[in-house]
Amino acid sequence: MAQHSKKDQIAQAALPLFLEHGIKGTSVDMVVKASGVSKPTVYNHFQDKSHLLRYVVECWLQAQPTPVFQAKSAVALIKEMNKHWFSAEACRLYGLCFGEGARAPSAVKLFLEQYDQPWRAALKERSETLNLATDPLQATASHRLLASLIEPLLTTR
């Protein structure tokens, strides 16, 4: 098995922390503990948490499949959208970006440009190929995203 760099080790450990605790709630000490590296090692690779989050997003994006839809109907397209575009982890990243994006604007910009926009473009392309109205499908995507962000707020703990 190939050994990961310390930078990748830190990013891999930081992703679940950011997703669970947010940017503000994730301390460098938490990242140090989860990654098994020293605090100076974290700061050697990342100037601050916003730079760390940007790298975490870069790594996450590399692991994502290319946005492609193969559905033959609107109903199948929506199911495919929910399965591939709006995974639980992706929805948590959307929430992080929208909720605390001001703390890491370059990470948010990267996420939206390299994740959200390509999926929206793929949806438009597929809907046009199937002669489906694009605007309602884009609205459905936005509704699904909004629902995924609101749903956790409605459930009791």
N, C-alpha and C positions, 0 to 999 in steps of 0.2 A: 504494500500500500504506500502511495506517495505521501511524503510528509508535507504538511501545510506550512507556509511561512507563519511567523509570529503575527504578522499583520492580518493574515487570513484567520488565524486562530482567534484573535481578538474580535474580529468582525463576526465570526460564526457564533461566538459566545454572546456578543452584544445584541444580535437580532432578537432573540426571544425576550431579552430584558427590555428593549425598546418597545416591543409589541405589547408586553404585559404592563409595564410601568410608565410608558411614555418617555419623552425626551427629558423633561424636567425631573421625573421620578427615577430615572436611571442614573445612578452616580458612577463616577469613574471607579470608585472602590468596588461597586457591585460588578463592574466589568472585569476588574482585576481578579476578583475572587472567582468569577465564572470561567474566565479564560486561563487561569493558572499562570499568569505572567505578572511581572512587577509593575507598579505604577509608573516608574520611569520608562519601562518598555512601552506602555500605552502612549505616554506623551512623546516618546521618541518617534512613534509612527503617526500620531494624530495630534494636531495643535489643540483641539478641543472636541467636545461632544458633537458639534455640528459637522466637523470634518470626519469624525468617526461614523456618524450616521450616513453621510454621503457615501463613504466607502462600503458600508453595510448595504445600502441600496444598490450600489454598483455590483456587488457580489450577488445579491439576490436577483437582480435583472439578468445576470449571466446564466443563472440556473433556470430561467423561465423559458417555456417553449415559444416558438415564433407564433405570433397571433395569426391564426388561420381558422376560418369557418368552413365546414363542409356540408352543412345542413341543406336540406332540399325544400324546407318550408319555414314559415315564420315561427311556428310553434317549436320546431326542432332547432331553429336558430336561437331562440330564447333559452332553451334547455342547454344548448352548447355554450352559450354565453355564461350562464350560471355556473356550469361545470368548470370551464377553462379560464374564463376571464376573472370571475368573481369568486376565486377560491377564498377560504377563510383567512389565510395569511395575507392575500392581496387586499382583502377588505380591511384587515387590521392596519395595513400600511396606508391605505387611503385615509383611515381614521386618524392615524398619527400625523399624516401630512396636513389634513384639514384642521385638525385640532391644535396642533403645536407647530405648524409649518413656519411660523415667524422665527422660531428658534433655529431652524436649519433650512433656509430658503433654497440653497443650492441642491440639497437632497430632494426637496419637494419638486423643484424644477426638473431635475433628472428623472424622478419617478413619473411625473406627468408626461414629459416628452418621450420617454422610452418605454413606458408601460401603457398609460391611459390612451395617448394619442394613436399609437400603432393598433391597439385593439379597436378603437373607434373607426380608424381607417379601414381595418379589415371588415368590420361590420358593415360599413358603407359599401365597400366593394362587393361583398357577398349579397347584400340586399339588392343592389343594382343588377347583379348577375341574375338574381331570381325574379327581377321585375317587381320587387316589393318597395313600398314607400319607405324611404330611408329615415325621415324625421320621426315617425312613430317608433321605429326600432331604436333610434338614438335616445328618444325619450324613455323608452322602456329600460334601456341600459342605465340612464341617469336615475330612474326611479328605483331600480334594483340596488344601485350603489347607495342611494339615500336610505333605503330600507335597511340595508346591512349596517349602516352607521347608527340608525335610530333604534333598531331592535334591541341592542344590549342595554340601552337606557330604559327600555320599557319593562325589562325582566327584573324581577326582584332577586336579591341575592340571599 
